[in-house]
Amino acid sequence: MIEGPQILIFYRWSSEIPGAEQQPAVVARLLADELRIYGWEAWIDKKSLTVGSQDLRDTIISELDKGKIAIISIGVGDLGRCAAADDFFRWEIDAVRNLEKERKLQVAIIVHGTAVPEDLICGKSKDIKKRRQIMRSLGPWGQDILEYLTTHYVIYFNNIDQVEAIVHKVILLVKE
């Protein structure tokens, strides 16, 4: 069994996709369970703290100080809801990215449901006008996050059966 440092998993708590509202949480739990099978300590927020509360922010900062790698797990449309600067998922992403810039944390991005980065912001809509409107609503942060996705370690998957292979890729990243 491989022993490793704590890996933190951040995700949008619920999807706006009808019928798939729990998909982000399910993916995060599967990733955490698979990491634990391989002897890694995986942390996801499971406490009953209010989203956006200072207690939850303090808990996350404390856990980030203990971690070596963070996984940002995102799916279709998850980033489109980050338009408000005070959006909690946006805050989590920014906190992780800041620690990455300071070289205190490695980051792996796990993308489910699409291989098109813009879909993470705009959803699956093919309406160009609507997609542009969503992109504009995110302002410079949206453009920055798209650039980030094209220049960082991203693992795309569509099938839940791929979770084991994804975990192996994350473990290899930690060993680098």
PyMOL commands that set and color helices and strands:
alter all, ss='L'
color gray80, all
select helices_A, chain A and resi 23-37+54-66+79-82+88-101+117-122+128-151+160-175
alter helices_A, ss='H'
color red, helices_A
select strands_A, chain A and resi 6-11+41-43+69-75+106-112+154-157
alter strands_A, ss='S'
color yellow, strands_A
deselect
rebuild
show_as cartoon
